[in-house]
Amino acid sequence: MAGIQEDKLLKIRLFTHFSSMLPLIIVGILFLIVLVWIKFEHDAVIIFGVLFLADAIPALYLHFEYWLKNNGEEYEVQDARLIRRKNGEKIQIENGEIEKIVIYLSPSLYKNSNFHLLAIENYHFALIKLKSGEKFLLTSLLAPRIDIELKKMKGVLIERKKRLFCTLT
């Protein structure tokens, strides 16, 4: 990988795990602070526990789904091509081979907002459709904002779609 800047390579890293889970971590810490402040009163523990799980379970599902999809993959986004590496195999996709890129974003990311009410709002993905019919999925575990990374490609049609729960299925 001579000539590739390591920070420009899209792959799952500890940082991308952390950035995806950050809203859930913040909510968990805030709930814990409130529970300590009210001395773990029984009813409050149940209420906060249910609220936390209602937020955490969908986010953990998306996180695990995204990790399964992109684990072991690396992508390099260039002006004229996208390079995918997986299991020692290298595939170069020229911009002319791409029919379109559809990016599925949460409502807050769709509006370019950094304010998230739910932990699932950090998760998003891009579906790259090739003219040959082949498809590739790039998730937010590869880069905190996959849409911004893919905008570097010149002459490719990028379509943005709003979706509350950005599951891959």
Protein Blocks (a to p, Z undefined) as FASTA:
>chain_A
ZZiafklpccddfklmmmmmmmmmmmmmmmmmmmmmnoopaklmmmmmmmmmmmmmmmmm
mmmmmmmmmgoiacdddfkbccddeehiacdddfklpmbdcddddfklmnopabdfbfkl
mgccdddddfkopacdddfklpmblmlmmmmpghiacdddddfblcfZZ
